């Protein structure tokens, strides 16, 4: 399980262009130093009548550190308990039995 953080970077008008108030690369370096992994930059559809984009979102993730349910796939392969005794399946017209 992962936890996520989204840093919103506002864009400001500079003549006929819009520039971020902070470079996304600076945000990525800062968050990486905190243990976050960069996922993506999301550019939303135009958010104002003139078609300009007002912000971009920089998305990061890292493994969750809080409590969570332990599932079988979290265990090493040698400790996983996959049992299918007394079961059979019909796949493509052929019967299969668990051994």
N, C-alpha and C positions, 0 to 999 in steps of 0.2 A: 504494500500500500504506500502511496506517495502523498505528500502534502505539497501544496502549490502556493505561490505568491505571484501577484501581478503588479508590476510597477507601471503606472500610467505616466506617460511623458506627454506633456502639453506641447502643442505646436504654436509658434507665434509668427505673425505676418512680418516679412522683411521685404518690402517692395511688392513684387509680384510672386514671391515665393513664401513658403511656410517652412520654418526650420524648428527643430526640437530645442527646447530650453536647455536640455542636457543631451549629449551624444549617447545613443543607445549602447555603444561600446563601453563607455564609462560605467554604465549601470551593470552591464554584464560582468565586467572585471570586479566591481565591488561585491556583487552578489556571489560570484564564484569564490571569492575570498571568504565568504560566510558559509560556504558549503553547499550552495545552491547550484543546480545544473540548469543551463540555459535550454529552454524548450523551443520557443518560437517568438517571433514578433507578429502581433496581430494588428493589422491596419483595418479599422472598421470602414464600412461604406461611408460615403460622404454624409456628414452629420449636420450640415447647415445648408440653407437654401442656395447659396452660391456654389455648392459642390465642393467646398473645402473640407479637408479632414482636420478636426480639432485636436486629436490626440492619437497616439499609438500605445499599445499595451505590450510590454515585454514580460513573457511568462517563464517562470522558473519552477523546478521541482526538486525534491530530495526525498529519500526514504523517510517515512513517518517514524517518529520516535516514541509516540504515545502508545497506550495499551491498545491491543486489537486481538481478535480471535486468531488462534493458531490453527492453520489449516494443514491438511496432510501434505500438500505440495511444498510447504515450508521445510519439511523434514529432509534429511539426506536420503538418497535413494535406498540405502541399506535399511533405513528405519520405516519406510513407507509400508503401510498395510493395505494392499490392494487385494481384496478377496472377491472372488466371483463364483464360489462353489454352488453347485446345484442350480446353475442358470444356463439357459440356452438362448441362442439368437437365430433368427432367420435373416440372412443377408443375401440378397440377389437370388433368392430361391434355394439357397443352400443352408442347411442347419448346422450350427456350430454349438458345441457344448463346452462349458468351462471344465478344466481338468484340475 
